Amino acid sequence: MPTAEQTSSSSSSIALDLAWVRSQFPALAQTVNGHPAVFLDGPGGTQVPQRVIDAIADYLAHNNANTGGAYHTSRNTDRMIAEARSAMGDFLNCDADEIVFGANMTTLTYAMSRAIGRQLGPGDEIVLTLLDHDANFSPWKALEEKGVTIRTVKFSEDDCTLDMHDLASKIGQRTRLVAVGYASNAVGTINNVAEVVRLARQAGALSYIDAVHYAPHGPIDVRALDCDFLVCSTYKFFGPHMGVLYGKREHLKRLRPYKVRPNTDNIPNCWEWGTLNHECVAGIKACVDYWEELGRRARPVVTTRRSAILAAHAAIHEYERRMMEKMITGLLAIRGLKLYGISDPRRFENRCATIVVRIEGHTPLELATKLGERGFFTWDGNYYALNITEQLDVERLGGFLRIGLVHYNTMEEVERLLGALREIVGR
């Protein structure tokens, strides 16, 4: 259920200024073999606004220094990192000292799993799902080395939704942590993470939410969700290649990270391994600035950065929903095409605009290659969602063709993609 804050920012229709949006992304002006480039690869990493590029370049040109120095550029770096933490705090609705920066979501999750694993052993259990990206599976499964029991939750093969009854049955008195994805990076399913967190808390277990794929599509409120940890990657929501972890302050203070001795014991710095990628941290702040301006353009009456971010999400949600409906309707009309995941428009609130298909007589790699020659950037394979492709018995067949829509895409691009697919498969 949406929070009161989310409801107030989405209570009326909010228009997305698509012309302004597209003008912010220089990559969108590219061509391939004379065709306009159409970026449908957002689930693997979105393009970035010019302001992110400028912020990274400006940091390197004027403030490239390590932290903690008694001189100008080092102090500027300290200030910039603090501003970026504050910005991400507003993006996730938490405090700045609960924000940890890292190389990516996978690295952060391995670091956190090692720290939590210090306290676990034989008799302890961790609950994982088969719907998750492997970065929220393998780091926890590795704790079997310590005698931890791993329990896995099934998903429905009919619509690729998480089996909540199975999940509830797997959580018990021995459960110490439940890890689940907010949305599937393969089939687009949005999970009921609020219920997952509730079930984990009821059992006295920690909750760890992978929000990498959900972040560009929907608002995240860690306070309302009351999760213990949530991790995302800024390059999936229009920023540089870095990961961001939210951890409840009490846990960040209580748990012992693996770290070098000279590093401070103060949070959140003690969780950050070595020197950060400072130029990309500068880009993270610029990324959130983009979200804020997008929201203020959509709803000029907003007064805070957080409310502007929510307004941006409200505008994006409406627009992506219309594109998704058009795309799925067109795909289902192609003979021999099988779409995996939720296809009923009445249930589209439970999925995001990430769509995977297979077409009879054509491999995903063949389709992606021929689309790429026409300027359409899509993905083929398993996208590290290995459990999904294995359970659906498509891993040996090359996985899926994945089409990922984000808010800088257009209805015209959807129409052109559908036309190109029909041309390729002759249907």
C-alpha positions in Angstrom: 0.0 0.0 0.0 1.3 3.5 -0.8 2.2 5.8 2.1 0.3 9.0 2.8 3.4 10.8 1.5 3.2 8.9 -1.8 -0.5 9.4 -2.1 -0.3 13.2 -1.7 2.3 13.3 -4.5 0.3 11.2 -6.9 -3.3 12.1 -6.1 -3.9 13.7 -9.5 -2.5 13.2 -12.9 1.0 14.4 -13.3 2.3 15.0 -16.8 5.8 13.9 -17.9 7.7 16.5 -19.9 9.1 14.0 -22.4 10.8 16.5 -24.6 12.7 18.0 -21.7 13.5 14.5 -20.4 15.0 13.4 -23.7 17.0 16.6 -24.1 18.8 15.7 -20.9 20.3 12.5 -22.2 23.0 13.0 -24.9 23.3 9.3 -25.7 19.8 9.3 -27.2 21.0 11.3 -30.2 23.1 8.4 -31.5 22.4 6.4 -34.7 23.2 2.9 -35.7 23.4 2.0 -39.4 21.4 5.1 -40.2 18.7 4.2 -37.6 18.0 6.2 -34.5 19.3 4.4 -31.4 16.6 3.1 -29.2 17.8 2.2 -25.7 15.7 -0.7 -24.5 18.5 -2.0 -22.3 17.6 0.0 -19.1 17.4 -3.2 -16.9 21.1 -3.7 -17.6 21.9 0.0 -17.0 20.3 3.2 -18.0 21.8 6.2 -19.8 22.8 9.3 -17.8 21.8 12.9 -18.0 24.3 15.5 -19.1 24.5 16.9 -15.5 25.9 13.6 -14.3 28.6 13.6 -16.9 29.4 17.2 -16.1 29.5 16.5 -12.3 32.0 13.7 -12.8 34.2 15.7 -15.1 34.1 18.8 -12.9 35.1 16.8 -9.8 38.1 15.3 -11.7 39.0 18.7 -13.0 38.8 20.7 -9.8 38.6 18.5 -6.7 40.3 15.2 -7.3 41.6 14.4 -3.8 41.3 11.8 -1.0 39.2 12.5 2.0 40.2 13.8 5.4 43.0 16.1 4.3 43.7 19.6 5.8 43.4 21.3 2.5 40.9 22.8 0.1 40.2 20.0 -2.5 40.1 17.3 0.2 37.6 19.3 2.2 35.5 19.8 -1.0 35.6 16.1 -1.4 34.4 15.5 2.1 31.6 18.0 1.5 30.6 16.5 -1.8 30.3 13.0 -0.3 28.2 14.3 2.6 25.9 16.0 0.1 25.6 12.8 -2.0 24.6 10.8 1.2 22.0 13.4 2.0 20.6 13.3 -1.5 20.4 9.5 -1.5 18.8 9.7 2.0 16.0 11.8 0.4 15.8 9.3 -2.5 15.2 6.4 -0.1 13.7 8.4 2.8 16.3 7.7 5.4 19.1 9.6 7.2 22.4 10.3 5.6 24.4 8.2 8.0 22.4 5.2 7.0 23.7 5.4 3.4 26.7 3.3 2.4 28.4 3.7 -1.0 30.1 0.8 -2.8 31.3 -0.4 -6.1 28.0 -2.1 -6.9 25.1 -4.0 -5.4 26.9 -7.3 -5.6 30.0 -6.1 -3.7 27.9 -4.5 -1.0 25.8 -7.6 -0.6 28.8 -9.8 -0.3 30.3 -7.4 2.3 27.0 -7.4 4.3 26.6 -11.2 4.0 30.1 -11.7 5.4 29.4 -9.4 8.4 26.0 -11.0 9.2 27.6 -14.4 8.6 30.0 -13.8 11.5 27.0 -14.4 13.8 25.5 -17.4 12.1 26.2 -21.1 12.2 24.6 -24.6 12.2 20.9 -24.5 13.0 20.5 -21.0 11.6 18.4 -20.5 8.4 18.3 -18.0 5.6 15.3 -17.7 3.2 16.0 -16.8 -0.4 13.7 -16.8 -3.5 14.2 -18.3 -6.9 12.9 -15.1 -8.5 15.9 -13.1 -7.5 19.0 -11.8 -9.3 21.9 -14.1 -8.3 23.5 -11.2 -6.5 20.8 -11.6 -3.8 21.2 -15.3 -3.8 24.8 -16.5 -4.1 26.3 -14.2 -1.4 23.8 -15.7 1.1 24.0 -19.3 -0.2 27.8 -19.1 0.4 27.0 -19.2 4.1 26.3 -22.9 3.8 30.0 -23.1 4.4 29.3 -22.1 8.0 26.6 -24.7 8.4 23.7 -22.3 7.7 20.6 -23.9 6.1 19.3 -22.2 3.0 15.6 -22.4 2.2 14.4 -21.3 -1.2 10.9 -20.0 -2.1 9.2 -21.0 -5.4 7.5 -18.9 -7.9 4.5 -19.6 -10.2 5.6 -20.6 -13.7 2.3 -19.3 -15.1 2.8 -15.7 -14.3 6.3 -15.6 -12.6 5.0 -14.3 -9.3 6.4 -15.2 -5.9 4.6 -18.0 -4.1 3.8 -16.1 -0.9 2.3 -19.2 0.8 5.5 -21.0 0.2 7.5 -18.1 1.5 5.4 -17.9 4.7 5.9 -21.7 5.2 9.7 -21.4 4.9 10.0 -18.7 7.6 10.2 -20.1 11.1 11.9 -19.8 14.5 15.3 -20.6 13.1 15.1 -18.0 10.3 17.7 -15.3 10.7 17.4 -13.4 7.4 15.0 -13.2 4.5 16.4 -11.8 1.2 14.0 -10.8 -1.6 14.0 -8.6 -4.7 11.7 -5.6 -4.8 11.2 -6.3 -8.6 12.5 -9.0 -10.9 15.2 -7.8 -13.3 14.1 -10.6 -15.7 10.4 -10.9 -15.8 9.4 -7.5 -14.2 7.3 -8.9 -11.3 7.0 -6.5 -8.4 7.0 -8.4 -5.1 4.9 -7.7 -2.0 8.0 -6.7 -0.1 6.0 -5.1 2.7 4.5 -8.4 3.5 7.9 -10.1 3.2 9.3 -7.7 5.7 6.3 -8.2 8.1 6.7 -11.9 8.0 10.5 -11.7 8.6 10.0 -9.3 11.5 7.3 -11.5 13.0 9.8 -14.3 13.1 12.6 -12.1 14.6 14.6 -12.3 11.3 16.3 -9.5 9.3 15.1 -8.4 5.9 17.4 -7.6 3.0 15.7 -6.0 -0.1 17.3 -5.9 -3.5 15.7 -2.8 -5.0 18.1 -2.5 -7.9 15.5 -3.1 -10.6 12.6 -1.4 -8.8 14.4 2.0 -8.2 13.9 3.5 -11.7 10.2 2.5 -11.8 8.7 3.2 -8.3 9.3 5.2 -5.1 11.2 3.6 -2.3 10.4 4.5 1.3 12.6 2.5 3.7 11.0 4.0 6.8 7.5 3.0 5.7 8.7 -0.4 4.6 10.6 -0.8 7.9 13.1 -3.1 6.2 16.5 -3.7 7.9 18.6 -3.4 4.7 17.9 -2.3 1.1 20.4 -2.1 -1.7 20.3 -0.5 -5.2 22.6 0.5 -8.0 22.6 4.1 -9.3 23.5 3.1 -12.8 20.0 1.5 -13.0 18.3 4.9 -12.3 20.3 7.3 -14.4 23.4 7.6 -12.4 27.0 6.3 -12.6 28.2 2.7 -12.0 28.0 2.5 -8.2 26.0 0.7 -5.5 24.1 2.2 -2.5 23.1 0.3 0.6 20.6 1.5 3.2 21.1 -0.1 6.6 19.2 0.7 9.8 21.5 2.7 12.0 21.2 0.1 14.8 22.4 -2.7 12.6 25.2 -0.7 11.0 26.5 0.1 14.5 25.9 -3.4 15.9 27.4 -5.6 13.1 31.2 -5.8 12.6 32.3 -5.2 9.1 35.5 -6.7 7.6 37.7 -3.7 7.1 41.3 -2.4 7.2 42.4 -1.3 10.7 43.0 2.4 10.1 39.5 2.8 8.7 37.2 4.5 11.2 34.7 2.6 13.3 32.1 5.3 12.7 29.1 4.6 10.5 28.6 4.6 7.6 32.3 5.0 6.6 33.4 1.8 8.4 31.3 -0.2 5.8 33.1 1.3 2.8 36.1 -0.7 1.7 39.0 1.6 0.8 38.8 4.8 -1.1 35.5 5.5 -2.7 35.0 6.3 -6.4 34.7 10.0 -5.6 34.0 11.2 -9.1 31.1 8.8 -9.3 29.8 9.8 -5.9 29.6 13.3 -7.4 27.6 11.8 -10.2 25.2 10.3 -7.7 24.4 13.7 -6.3 23.8 15.0 -9.8 21.6 12.0 -10.6 19.3 12.8 -7.6 19.3 16.4 -8.8 17.9 15.2 -12.1 15.1 13.4 -10.3 14.4 16.5 -8.2 14.1 18.7 -11.3 12.0 16.2 -13.1 9.6 16.2 -10.2 9.5 20.0 -9.8 8.7 20.3 -13.5 5.9 17.7 -13.1 4.5 19.3 -10.0 5.9 22.9 -9.4 4.1 23.2 -6.0 6.4 20.7 -4.2 8.5 22.2 -1.5 11.1 19.5 -0.6 13.5 17.3 -2.5 11.8 14.2 -1.2 8.4 15.4 -2.4 9.9 16.3 -5.8 11.3 12.8 -6.2 7.9 11.3 -5.4 6.3 13.6 -8.0 8.8 12.4 -10.5 7.9 8.8 -9.8 4.2 9.6 -10.1 4.7 11.1 -13.6 7.0 8.2 -14.6 4.6 5.6 -13.4 1.7 6.9 -15.5 3.8 7.2 -18.6 5.6 3.8 -18.3 2.2 2.1 -17.7 0.9 3.4 -21.0 4.0 2.3 -22.9 3.9 -1.1 -21.2 0.3 -1.7 -22.2 1.1 -0.8 -25.8 4.2 -3.0 -25.9 2.6 -6.1 -24.3 -0.5 -5.8 -26.5 1.6 -5.6 -29.6 3.9 -8.5 -28.6 1.1 -10.8 -27.8 -0.2 -10.3 -31.3 3.0 -11.8 -32.8 2.4 -15.4 -33.8 4.7 -17.9 -32.0 5.7 -15.4 -29.3 5.6 -16.4 -25.6 5.7 -13.7 -23.0 6.8 -14.7 -19.5 5.3 -12.9 -16.5 2.2 -11.0 -15.8 0.3 -10.2 -19.1 -3.2 -9.2 -17.8 -3.5 -5.4 -17.9 -5.7 -5.6 -14.8 -2.6 -6.8 -12.8 0.0 -4.4 -14.3 0.3 -2.7 -10.9 2.2 -5.8 -9.9 4.8 -5.6 -12.7 7.2 -3.0 -14.1 7.9 -2.3 -17.8 10.6 -5.0 -18.2 9.4 -7.7 -20.6 10.9 -11.0 -21.6 9.8 -13.2 -24.5 10.8 -16.1 -26.7 9.7 -16.5 -30.3 9.3 -19.9 -31.9 12.0 -20.6 -34.4 14.4 -17.8 -33.3 17.0 -17.7 -30.5 17.1 -14.7 -28.2 20.7 -14.0 -29.4 19.5 -14.0 -33.1 16.7 -11.6 -32.3 18.8 -9.3 -30.2 21.5 -9.2 -32.9 19.0 -8.4 -35.7 17.3 -5.7 -33.6 20.7 -4.3 -32.7 21.5 -3.9 -36.4 18.3 -1.8 -36.7 19.3 0.4 -33.7 17.2 -1.3 -31.0 19.3 -2.2 -27.9 17.9 -5.2 -26.1 19.4 -8.0 -24.1 19.5 -11.8 -24.5 20.4 -14.5 -22.0 19.6 -14.9 -18.3 20.6 -11.5 -16.9 22.1 -13.2 -13.8 18.5 -14.4 -12.9 19.8 -17.9 -13.3 17.2 -19.6 -11.1 14.4 -18.3 -13.3 15.9 -19.5 -16.6 16.7 -22.8 -15.1 13.3 -23.4 -13.6 11.5 -22.3 -16.8 13.9 -24.6 -18.7 15.1 -21.9 -21.1 18.7 -21.6 -19.9 19.8 -24.3 -22.3 18.0 -22.5 -25.1 19.7 -19.1 -24.6 17.3 -17.6 -22.1 15.0 -14.8 -23.1 14.9 -11.7 -25.2 14.5 -8.8 -22.8 12.9 -5.4 -23.6 13.3 -2.8 -20.9 11.3 0.4 -21.0 12.2 3.5 -18.9 10.8 7.0 -19.0 13.1 8.4 -21.7 11.6 5.9 -24.2 8.7 6.9 -26.5 5.5 5.4 -27.8 6.9 5.8 -31.3 9.9 3.7 -30.3 7.5 1.0 -29.0 5.7 1.0 -32.4 9.0 0.8 -34.3 10.3 -2.1 -32.1 7.1 -4.0 -32.7 7.3 -3.4 -36.4 11.0 -4.5 -36.5 10.2 -7.7 -34.6 7.4 -8.5 -37.0 9.7 -7.9 -39.9 12.4 -10.1 -38.4 10.2 -13.1 -37.7 8.0 -12.7 -40.8 4.8 -12.5 -38.9 
